[in-house]
């Protein structure tokens, strides 16, 4: 695993692992973090050269998640489980929710987990934790949560921030089973917050062009259309306004669309 104390400086004696792009580190660079290396920055800059609007769209998805998290806090939910969290940025979830809320980050990538553990301050122990697990292994994730810091007897907000398009080998049916497992295990009043890149505004030739460009730079990609996202949600109940562009949650903004669907759901019993 490679860890950094700053850009480009490996802290665990394994600099060879920093010679190729890593999705978590590349995303960290794209959103203004410092836990990345030159190959990650080069991959992102290559994508930005071909698609200058990418940064704006990513930020729109993150801004939606920030609004949804504040809404959850206003509704009395102070526990958050972020799936496929990658490496937190300076404005990561644990910073957004304040010192009294509890957060668990989950990621399958040991690189992301190592960086996250390095970045979290010692004083956050007890309220912020990191779990190395595949988000699709709901039972495994929930088992690891048994030791804290979340109280699964109270509502939890489940956050999937721009991650489902990277679970490229799973279709909507498999992910629907995954999210149903979480819904069944979490307390009534829990929420699900999803932002995901979609192809629904792209012409067929554009969609065909986008995927190989991004995959060549960072990782396999599967854009999720509205119908597939609706299937993934299953018995989770979308709250108004339902599935909308990220810039239009919770109300239509009139801003340029982001290419990310956004939805907040409730777990009912």
C-alpha positions, 0 to 999 in steps of 0.5 A: 500500500502507498501512503503520502504525507504530502503530494508525491512523497510515499510514507511507507517505503513503497514508491513503486506503487505510485507509478500508475494512476489510482482511481481514489487518488485521481479523484482526490486530486480532482476535488482539491485533495493532496493525497495523490501522485504525479501519475494520478494528476497526469491522468486527471489532466488528460481527461480535463483536456478532453472534457473541460467541464468534468471538474464542474460536473464532479463538484455539482455532484459533491455539492448535492451530497453536501445539501443532502447531508445537511438535510439529514442532519436537520432531520435528526440523523447524525450517523453516516456510512459512506460507501466507496468513499475513496480518499476524503478531500479537505471538505470530506464528509467527516468535516461536513457533518460537524464534531458531534456526528459519527462517520464510517468510510468504506472502500475496497481499495487498500490504497484509499483506506491507507490514505484515509487512515493517514489523513484522519486526525487522532482526535477523530478516533471514536467518531470516525472510522475506516472499513476496508470492504467491498460495498456490495458485501453488505453483510461484511460491512455491517459485521465490521460496524458492530464494534462502532462507532455507529449505533445501528439501532438508530437511523443512519444515512448511507452515502454513495457519492459518485461511486456506482459508475465505477462498480462496472462489473455489477448490473442494476439487479445485483446492486438492487440486492445490495441496497436491499440488504442495507435497507433491511438492516438499518433502522427505520428513518435511515436514508440513502443518498446517491449521486451517479454519472449517467448517459441519458443526455449523451448522444449514442456516439458521445456515450461510445466515445466517453467510456474508453477515454475514461477507462484508459485514464483511470478505471472501468466505467458503467454509466447508470441510466434513470431506469437502471438507477430506479431498479437499484433503489428497489424498496428504498422510497425516493423523497421529493423531488425524486431522481433529478439532476444533481443541480436540481436537488432539492429544487430546480436551479436553472443551472447547467445540468451536471450529467449526475443523477441525484436522489435521496431515499428513506427506509420505511417499514 
